[in-house]
Amino acid sequence: MQYILAIDQGTSGTKALLFDAHGDVHARGFVGVPCTHPRAGFVEQDANALYRSVLDAVAQCLDRFEGDKNGIAGVAISSQRETVVLWTEDGQPIVPAVSWQCQRSLGICERLREQGMADEIASKTGLLIDPYFSGTKLIWLNENDLRVSTHIASGTALFGTVDSWLLYRLTHGAAYLSDYTNGSRTMLMNLHTLEWDRELITRFGLDGLQLSDLRPSASDFGSTEFEGLLAKPIPVVSMIGDSHAAAVGEGCLKPGLAKATMGTGSSLMMNVGAQPQAPAHGLVSTVCFATPRRTDYAMEGIIISAGSTPAWLKDKLGLFDDFAAAEQAFTDYDNGGVFLIPAFSGIGCPHWKYPGGAQIVGLNFSTSWQHLARAAYESIIYQIKDVITVMEQAAHVPLVELFLDGGLVQRPFLLQYLADTLNRPVSTLAMSEISAAGAAALASLQLGLIASLDANHAERPVLRHVEPGAGVALAAVNHAQWLRWIERL
């Protein structure tokens, strides 16, 4: 039997899994990684720690694997996307990695808008001007950190998203590559040519920056032995951004199928076919996935705060001791007229507002902590509804079904309220490590272990399928009130 070693490097940790060609998991490893917050709005990670977490997770996975390691045929890498890593040719980071969550470039974004660049950036890259994307972080670093500006000026700064950083280290500098999905998140790649846009790079003042070669998500990306963890090098045959990998894993392989990753934040992505759609309504246009034979595009909406909102009530405000109590509150209580606007780092698509902090509205003397807990979970649902609404309008494609992945899908009460609010069916697959599974499917396709992505998806059982129920009317009333509060921001 042949296996794919899949790496899923995320914001909070790294997973390593061994899949067979049917998508079954034979071993797992996990290592956590921290974020640091050196200043308000700043979020960083240690790039070397990210790399070490990969090696440690792979070591765990291989130790737990009872099969023949000689059967490991290829490596797949799924990774967090817009995080900026800058390093020198010898593989040493120049500065800490700047997380996708970091808001330090808000001022840069405002300046680019004032310069009238919004339409050009949107038409070329499919993206909005926002701190979320790598380009504005790079401009900030170049203008505010002497270490970075010195290396860029001398042509010795290598830029990459996390995928290319990991690949560079895993191949000892032999492979400096990225895939189209990760490139499409940088604000530097032309979505139509699938190449770096040199005109934008010049206008951003980043001419001396070294950039990786770009390839389809399923490609030959070099080989690695994981610093001796494997007896011989094996090929890296897929690299893809984690949300895009989840779209593949969920089976969003044709227009109208969408997925929502419900974690700390949330990424909603709908396949729109073989041609990119113009960004609109606060959505971005992006590459969904790519193989040597096809490139699928998607519309995506970003929700900045999802699972982090109830976690904040628990960890920072101490309103409840465990999530089971909050989940029971959702079942036993309505929201009592309370709405939580989770603008901790701003409200993402389609509103893109930065009111300077989160807000809890509709409080009165009868409000209890249970109302607040329910409002926190409802805020996740309403943000998903807002994104899906504009997604259908922009793509001119109705949502057929929404597939869900991420930690929050373990809460059945949320799935029913989401189906009611969307008035569409929602489903979750039995596989929980869906980003790793999507990356592994692309690797299996590249190696010829599977005939097609559709065939791979057909083997994955559905864990839950939820249809809209009796709560559709009440959910519509609550969502309308949510929108009225959002308009006041």
C-alpha positions as CSV (number, residue, x, y, z in Angstrom):
1,M,0.0,0.0,0.0
2,Q,1.1,3.5,-0.8
3,Y,0.7,6.5,1.5
4,I,0.7,10.3,1.4
5,L,2.4,12.2,4.3
6,A,0.2,15.3,4.7
7,I,1.4,18.4,6.6
8,D,-1.3,20.9,7.8
9,Q,0.5,23.9,9.2
10,G,-2.0,26.2,10.8
11,T,-2.0,29.2,13.1
12,S,-2.3,27.3,16.3
13,G,-0.4,24.2,15.4
14,T,0.9,21.7,12.9
15,K,-0.7,18.3,12.1
16,A,1.0,15.5,10.3
17,L,-1.1,12.6,8.9
18,L,-0.5,9.5,6.8
19,F,-3.3,8.9,4.3
20,D,-3.8,6.0,2.0
21,A,-5.3,6.5,-1.5
22,H,-8.8,6.0,-0.2
23,G,-8.4,8.9,2.2
24,D,-8.2,6.8,5.4
25,V,-5.8,8.0,8.1
26,H,-3.2,5.6,9.4
27,A,-1.3,7.8,11.8
28,R,-1.4,11.3,13.2
29,G,0.9,13.8,15.0
30,F,0.3,17.3,16.3
31,V,2.5,20.0,17.8
32,G,1.1,23.4,18.9
33,V,2.7,26.7,18.0
34,P,2.1,30.1,19.8
35,C,1.4,33.6,18.5
36,T,2.9,36.7,20.2
37,H,1.4,40.2,20.4
38,P,4.3,42.6,20.8
39,R,1.9,45.6,20.4
40,A,-1.8,46.2,20.1
41,G,-2.9,45.0,16.8
42,F,0.4,43.2,16.1
43,V,0.4,39.4,15.7
44,E,3.6,37.5,15.1
45,Q,5.0,33.9,15.0
46,D,8.5,32.5,15.2
47,A,9.2,31.2,11.7
48,N,11.8,28.7,13.0
49,A,9.2,27.4,15.5
50,L,6.8,26.8,12.6
51,Y,9.4,24.7,10.8
52,R,10.4,22.8,14.0
53,S,6.7,22.1,14.6
54,V,6.6,20.4,11.2
55,L,9.5,18.1,12.0
56,D,8.2,17.3,15.5
57,A,4.7,16.5,14.2
58,V,6.1,14.3,11.4
59,A,8.3,12.5,14.0
60,Q,5.2,11.8,16.1
61,C,3.2,10.6,13.1
62,L,6.0,8.3,11.9
63,D,6.5,6.9,15.4
64,R,2.8,5.9,15.6
65,F,2.7,4.5,12.1
66,E,2.5,0.7,12.0
67,G,2.8,0.3,8.3
68,D,5.8,0.1,5.9
69,K,7.5,3.5,5.8
70,N,8.8,2.6,2.4
71,G,5.3,2.9,1.1
72,I,5.2,6.7,1.7
73,A,5.0,7.9,-1.9
74,G,4.7,11.6,-1.5
75,V,4.3,14.7,0.7
76,A,1.4,17.2,0.7
77,I,1.6,20.6,2.4
78,S,-1.4,22.6,3.4
79,S,-0.7,25.8,5.3
80,Q,-1.9,29.1,6.7
81,R,-2.0,31.5,3.9
82,E,-1.3,35.3,4.1
83,T,1.3,35.1,6.9
84,V,4.5,36.8,5.7
85,V,7.9,35.1,6.2
86,L,11.1,36.9,5.1
87,W,14.5,35.1,5.1
88,T,18.0,35.1,3.7
89,E,19.5,32.6,1.3
90,D,20.9,30.6,4.2
91,G,17.4,30.0,5.5
92,Q,17.6,32.4,8.4
93,P,14.5,34.5,9.2
94,I,15.1,38.3,9.0
95,V,12.2,39.2,11.3
96,P,9.4,37.2,13.0
97,A,6.7,36.0,10.7
98,V,3.9,38.5,10.5
99,S,0.6,36.6,11.0
100,W,-2.4,36.9,8.7
101,Q,-4.2,38.3,11.8
102,C,-1.9,41.2,12.1
103,Q,-3.4,44.7,11.7
104,R,-0.2,46.8,11.7
105,S,-0.7,47.8,8.0
106,L,-4.0,49.6,8.5
107,G,-2.3,52.9,7.7
108,I,-0.7,51.5,4.6
109,C,-4.1,50.4,3.4
110,E,-5.6,53.8,3.9
111,R,-2.8,55.4,2.0
112,L,-3.2,53.0,-1.0
113,R,-6.9,53.8,-1.1
114,E,-6.1,57.5,-1.0
115,Q,-3.7,57.0,-3.9
116,G,-6.6,55.5,-5.9
117,M,-5.2,52.0,-6.2
118,A,-8.2,50.0,-5.0
119,D,-9.6,49.4,-8.5
120,E,-6.2,48.4,-10.0
121,I,-5.5,46.0,-7.2
122,A,-8.9,44.4,-7.3
123,S,-8.8,44.0,-11.1
124,K,-5.3,42.5,-11.1
125,T,-5.3,40.4,-7.9
126,G,-8.9,39.9,-7.1
127,L,-8.3,41.2,-3.6
128,L,-9.4,44.2,-1.5
129,I,-6.9,46.5,0.1
130,D,-6.8,45.1,3.6
131,P,-4.3,44.3,6.3
132,Y,-5.3,40.6,6.0
133,F,-3.3,40.2,2.8
134,S,0.5,39.8,2.6
135,G,1.3,42.8,0.3
136,T,0.4,45.5,2.8
137,K,2.4,43.8,5.6
138,L,5.4,43.7,3.3
139,I,5.1,47.4,2.5
140,W,4.9,48.2,6.3
141,L,7.9,46.0,7.0
142,N,9.9,47.7,4.2
143,E,9.1,51.1,5.5
144,N,9.4,50.5,9.2
145,D,12.0,47.9,9.8
146,L,15.6,48.6,8.9
147,R,16.5,45.0,8.8
148,V,13.9,44.3,6.1
149,S,14.5,47.4,4.0
150,T,18.3,46.8,4.0
151,H,17.8,43.2,2.7
152,I,15.2,44.2,0.1
153,A,17.5,47.0,-1.2
154,S,20.4,44.6,-1.5
155,G,18.2,41.9,-3.1
156,T,18.9,39.4,-0.3
157,A,15.3,39.2,1.2
158,L,13.4,36.1,0.1
159,F,9.7,36.4,0.6
160,G,7.3,33.6,1.0
161,T,4.0,32.5,2.6
162,V,4.4,29.7,5.0
163,D,4.2,27.0,2.4
164,S,7.3,28.2,0.5
165,W,9.2,28.9,3.8
166,L,8.6,25.3,4.9
167,L,9.5,23.9,1.4
168,Y,12.7,25.9,1.3
169,R,13.8,24.6,4.7
170,L,12.7,21.0,4.0
171,T,14.7,20.9,0.8
172,H,17.7,22.7,2.3
173,G,17.2,25.6,0.0
174,A,17.0,23.6,-3.2
175,A,13.3,24.5,-3.9
176,Y,12.0,28.0,-3.7
177,L,8.4,27.6,-4.9
178,S,4.8,28.3,-4.0
179,D,1.5,27.4,-5.5
180,Y,-1.2,29.6,-7.2
181,T,-3.6,29.5,-4.2
182,N,-1.0,30.9,-1.8
183,G,0.3,33.3,-4.4
184,S,-3.3,34.6,-4.9
185,R,-3.4,35.7,-1.3
186,T,-0.4,38.0,-1.4
187,M,-1.8,41.0,-3.3
188,L,1.3,40.6,-5.6
189,M,0.0,37.9,-8.0
190,N,-2.0,38.6,-11.1
191,L,-5.0,36.4,-11.0
192,H,-5.4,36.3,-14.8
193,T,-1.8,35.5,-15.7
194,L,-1.0,33.5,-12.6
195,E,2.3,35.3,-12.4
196,W,3.8,37.9,-10.1
197,D,2.6,41.4,-11.1
198,R,5.7,43.4,-11.6
199,E,3.9,46.7,-12.0
200,L,2.2,46.4,-8.6
201,I,5.4,45.2,-7.0
202,T,7.2,48.4,-8.3
203,R,4.4,50.6,-7.1
204,F,4.6,49.0,-3.7
205,G,8.3,49.9,-3.5
206,L,9.3,46.2,-3.4
207,D,11.4,45.8,-6.5
208,G,14.4,44.2,-4.7
209,L,12.2,41.5,-3.1
210,Q,13.0,37.9,-4.1
211,L,9.9,35.9,-5.1
212,S,9.4,32.2,-5.5
213,D,8.3,30.5,-8.7
214,L,4.6,29.7,-8.9
215,R,3.1,26.3,-9.8
216,P,-0.3,24.5,-9.8
217,S,-1.3,23.1,-6.4
218,A,-0.6,19.6,-7.7
219,S,3.0,19.7,-9.0
220,D,6.5,18.5,-8.5
221,F,7.8,20.8,-5.7
222,G,11.1,19.0,-4.9
223,S,11.9,16.3,-2.3
224,T,12.7,16.0,1.4
225,E,13.7,13.4,3.9
226,F,12.6,15.6,6.8
227,E,16.1,16.0,8.2
228,G,16.7,12.3,8.5
229,L,13.3,11.3,9.7
230,L,12.9,9.3,6.5
231,A,15.5,6.9,5.1
232,K,15.4,8.6,1.7
233,P,13.9,11.8,0.1
234,I,10.4,11.5,-1.1
235,P,8.7,14.0,-3.5
236,V,6.6,16.9,-2.4
237,V,3.7,16.8,-4.9
238,S,1.1,19.2,-3.6
239,M,1.1,22.5,-1.8
240,I,-2.0,24.6,-1.2
241,G,-3.5,27.2,1.2
242,D,-5.4,25.6,4.0
243,S,-8.8,27.0,3.1
244,H,-8.4,26.0,-0.5
245,A,-7.3,22.5,0.6
246,A,-10.5,22.3,2.7
247,A,-12.5,23.2,-0.4
248,V,-11.0,20.3,-2.2
249,G,-11.4,18.0,0.8
250,E,-15.1,19.0,1.1
251,G,-15.7,18.3,-2.6
252,C,-16.3,21.9,-3.8
253,L,-15.3,20.8,-7.3
254,K,-18.0,22.5,-9.3
255,P,-19.8,25.8,-9.3
256,G,-22.3,26.4,-6.5
257,L,-20.7,24.1,-3.9
258,A,-19.2,26.1,-1.0
259,K,-17.4,25.4,2.2
260,A,-17.0,27.2,5.5
261,T,-14.1,26.5,7.8
262,M,-15.3,27.3,11.3
263,G,-12.3,27.8,13.5
264,T,-10.7,30.9,15.2
265,G,-11.9,32.8,12.1
266,S,-13.8,31.5,9.2
267,S,-13.2,31.3,5.4
268,L,-16.1,30.8,3.2
269,M,-15.3,29.7,-0.4
270,M,-17.6,29.0,-3.3
271,N,-16.3,27.3,-6.5
272,V,-17.3,29.6,-9.5
273,G,-15.7,27.6,-12.3
274,A,-12.8,28.0,-14.8
275,Q,-12.9,31.8,-15.0
276,P,-12.2,34.3,-12.2
277,Q,-15.1,36.5,-11.2
278,A,-14.7,40.2,-10.4
279,P,-14.5,40.9,-6.7
280,A,-17.7,42.6,-5.4
281,H,-19.6,43.3,-2.2
282,G,-16.5,42.9,-0.1
283,L,-15.8,39.4,-1.5
284,V,-12.4,38.5,-2.9
285,S,-11.7,36.5,-6.1
286,T,-9.1,33.8,-5.7
287,V,-7.8,30.5,-7.1
288,C,-9.7,27.6,-5.6
289,F,-7.2,25.0,-6.6
290,A,-5.1,24.0,-9.6
291,T,-3.7,20.9,-11.2
292,P,-1.7,20.6,-14.4
293,R,-5.0,20.1,-16.3
294,R,-7.4,22.6,-14.7
295,T,-7.5,25.8,-12.7
296,D,-10.7,26.4,-10.7
297,Y,-11.5,29.8,-9.3
298,A,-13.6,30.8,-6.3
299,M,-15.2,33.7,-4.5
300,E,-14.2,34.0,-0.9
301,G,-15.5,35.9,2.1
302,I,-13.4,36.3,5.2
303,I,-14.8,36.2,8.8
304,I,-12.2,37.5,11.1
305,S,-13.7,36.4,14.5
306,A,-15.7,33.1,14.7
307,G,-14.7,30.6,17.3
308,S,-12.6,33.2,19.0
309,T,-15.7,35.0,20.1
310,P,-17.2,32.5,22.6
311,A,-13.6,31.6,23.6
312,W,-13.2,35.3,24.6
313,L,-16.3,35.2,26.8
314,K,-14.9,32.1,28.5
315,D,-11.2,32.9,28.8
316,K,-11.2,36.7,29.2
317,L,-14.5,37.5,30.8
318,G,-14.9,34.2,32.7
319,L,-18.7,34.1,31.9
320,F,-18.6,30.3,31.9
321,D,-16.1,27.6,32.9
322,D,-16.5,25.3,29.9
323,F,-18.0,25.4,26.5
324,A,-20.6,22.7,27.4
325,A,-22.3,25.2,29.7
326,A,-22.4,27.8,26.9
327,E,-23.8,25.3,24.4
328,Q,-26.5,24.3,26.9
329,A,-27.3,28.0,27.1
330,F,-27.8,28.1,23.3
331,T,-30.3,25.3,23.6
332,D,-32.2,26.7,26.6
333,Y,-32.2,30.4,25.9
334,D,-33.0,32.8,23.1
335,N,-30.7,35.8,22.6
336,G,-32.9,38.1,24.8
337,G,-32.4,40.9,22.2
338,V,-28.7,40.8,22.7
339,F,-26.2,40.9,19.8
340,L,-22.5,40.6,20.0
341,I,-20.6,42.4,17.2
342,P,-17.2,40.6,17.2
343,A,-15.2,43.5,15.8
344,F,-12.1,42.6,17.9
345,S,-9.9,43.0,14.7
346,G,-12.7,44.5,12.6
347,I,-15.7,42.9,10.8
348,G,-14.7,41.2,7.6
349,C,-16.7,40.4,4.5
350,P,-19.0,41.9,3.3
351,H,-18.9,44.8,5.7
352,W,-15.2,45.4,6.2
353,K,-15.6,47.8,9.1
354,Y,-13.1,48.7,11.8
355,P,-15.1,50.4,14.6
356,G,-12.3,50.2,17.1
357,G,-13.4,47.2,19.1
358,A,-16.1,44.6,19.6
359,Q,-19.6,45.7,20.9
360,I,-22.3,44.1,22.9
361,V,-25.7,45.7,22.2
362,G,-29.3,45.3,23.4
363,L,-28.3,44.8,27.0
364,N,-31.0,45.4,29.7
365,F,-31.5,44.5,33.4
366,S,-32.9,41.1,32.5
367,T,-29.8,40.1,30.4
368,S,-28.0,37.0,31.7
369,W,-24.7,35.4,30.8
370,Q,-26.7,32.8,28.9
371,H,-28.0,35.5,26.5
372,L,-24.4,36.7,25.9
373,A,-23.2,33.2,25.3
374,R,-26.0,32.6,22.7
375,A,-25.3,36.0,21.1
376,A,-21.6,35.0,20.7
377,Y,-22.5,31.8,18.8
378,E,-25.2,33.5,16.8
379,S,-22.7,36.1,15.6
380,I,-20.8,33.3,13.8
381,I,-24.0,32.2,12.0
382,Y,-25.0,35.8,10.9
383,Q,-21.6,36.5,9.5
384,I,-21.8,33.3,7.4
385,K,-25.2,34.3,6.2
386,D,-24.0,37.8,5.2
387,V,-21.1,36.3,3.1
388,I,-23.3,33.7,1.4
389,T,-25.9,36.3,0.4
390,V,-23.4,38.5,-1.4
391,M,-21.6,35.4,-2.8
392,E,-24.7,34.3,-4.6
393,Q,-25.2,37.8,-6.0
394,A,-21.6,38.2,-7.2
395,A,-21.1,34.8,-8.7
396,H,-24.7,34.6,-10.2
397,V,-24.7,31.1,-8.9
398,P,-27.1,29.9,-6.2
399,L,-25.7,28.0,-3.2
400,V,-26.5,24.3,-3.6
401,E,-25.1,23.1,-0.3
402,L,-22.7,24.4,2.3
403,F,-20.0,22.0,3.6
404,L,-18.6,22.7,7.0
405,D,-15.3,21.9,8.7
406,G,-13.4,23.1,11.7
407,G,-13.7,22.7,15.4
408,L,-17.2,24.3,15.7
409,V,-18.8,21.7,13.5
410,Q,-18.8,19.5,16.6
411,R,-21.8,21.6,17.9
412,P,-25.0,20.1,16.3
413,F,-27.1,23.0,17.7
414,L,-25.0,25.4,15.5
415,L,-25.6,23.4,12.4
416,Q,-29.4,23.5,12.7
417,Y,-29.4,27.2,13.4
418,L,-27.1,27.8,10.4
419,A,-29.4,25.7,8.1
420,D,-32.4,27.7,9.3
421,T,-30.6,31.0,8.8
422,L,-29.4,30.2,5.3
423,N,-32.5,28.2,4.4
424,R,-30.2,25.8,2.7
425,P,-28.9,22.4,3.7
426,V,-25.5,22.1,5.5
427,S,-23.3,19.0,5.8
428,T,-20.2,17.9,7.5
429,L,-18.0,15.0,6.5
430,A,-16.8,12.3,8.8
431,M,-13.2,13.3,8.2
432,S,-12.2,16.1,10.6
433,E,-8.7,16.9,9.2
434,I,-10.2,18.2,6.0
435,S,-7.5,20.5,4.9
436,A,-4.9,17.8,5.2
437,A,-7.2,15.4,3.3
438,G,-7.7,17.9,0.5
439,A,-3.9,18.4,0.1
440,A,-3.4,14.6,0.2
441,A,-6.1,14.1,-2.5
442,L,-4.2,16.5,-4.8
443,A,-0.9,14.6,-4.0
444,S,-2.6,11.3,-4.8
445,L,-3.9,12.7,-8.1
446,Q,-0.4,14.0,-9.0
447,L,1.1,10.5,-8.3
448,G,-1.6,8.7,-10.2
449,L,-2.9,6.9,-7.1
450,I,-6.4,8.1,-7.8
451,A,-8.2,8.6,-11.1
452,S,-9.8,12.0,-10.2
453,L,-10.7,14.3,-7.4
454,D,-14.4,13.4,-7.8
455,A,-13.6,9.7,-7.3
456,N,-11.7,10.6,-4.1
457,H,-14.5,12.7,-2.7
458,A,-17.1,10.0,-3.4
459,E,-15.4,7.7,-0.9
460,R,-15.8,10.2,2.0
461,P,-18.9,9.5,4.2
462,V,-21.2,12.4,5.3
463,L,-21.3,12.6,9.1
464,R,-24.2,15.0,9.4
465,H,-26.7,16.5,6.8
466,V,-29.1,19.1,8.2
467,E,-32.0,20.6,6.3
468,P,-33.7,23.8,7.2
469,G,-36.4,23.3,9.9
470,A,-39.1,25.1,11.9
471,G,-36.7,27.9,13.0
472,V,-36.4,29.5,9.5
473,A,-38.8,32.4,10.2
474,L,-37.3,33.3,13.7
475,A,-33.8,33.1,12.3
476,A,-34.7,35.6,9.5
477,V,-36.1,38.1,12.1
478,N,-32.9,37.8,14.3
479,H,-30.7,38.2,11.2
480,A,-32.5,41.4,10.1
481,Q,-32.0,42.9,13.6
482,W,-28.3,41.9,13.3
483,L,-28.0,43.8,10.1
484,R,-29.6,46.9,11.7
485,W,-26.9,46.9,14.4
486,I,-24.1,46.4,11.8
487,E,-25.4,49.4,9.8
488,R,-24.8,51.6,12.9
489,L,-21.1,50.8,13.2
